[in-house]
Amino acid sequence: SISKKFSYEYFDGDRKYGYGGYINDGRWKEVAKKIINYYSLKENSKILDVGCAKGFLVNEFNLLRMDAYGIDISEYALSKAEGEFKNKLSICNAKKINFPDNFFDLVISFNTIHNLAYKDCLLSIKEIIRTSKKNKFIQVDAYENDREKEEFLKWVLTAETHGTPKFWLDLFKKTN
């Protein structure tokens, strides 16, 4: 589908294909502060954002004196990155993260791994674990019943792997 190309149409085209305009509306500064505080990160802690899109959160982390990097499969999104830290963003698939073992103090991924097929979703979780010394945060969407699933499928245009909270917990258990 058009959405799964993660190009202009997905990020900045009509809402029927994706975000309907993925802009930096200022929310990421507070998100970055909360994450830094929650994980008690110190100045220059290394952070990786898997599925960073246009790198808004990565930029905020770096402005807050973290050593943050981002990866994404979308050349379009990365070409639209803003801020002075664009050089810390790179093209990479979450199935094989191009950083060494235990390199990061924190690896995060928001609404990204569900865009992969089940087998590749497992690989991406293992890669997140492999590249993090300690802290990992993976956010996925889930639904409790058929009505919620129907709404989910209308809203999320790119998910290949999805299910109930139990489904996700079982999947995370498979990767320890």
Secondary structure, DSSP 8 states (H G I E B T S, - for coil): --GGG-SHHHHHS-GGGS-S-----SHHHHHHHHHHHHTT--TT-EEEEET-TT-HHHHHHHHTT-EEEEEES-HHHHHT--STTGGGEEE--TTS-SS-TT-EEEEEEES-GGGS-HHHHHHHHHHHHHHEEEEEEEE----SSHHHHHHHHHH-SS-SS---HHHHHHHHHHT-
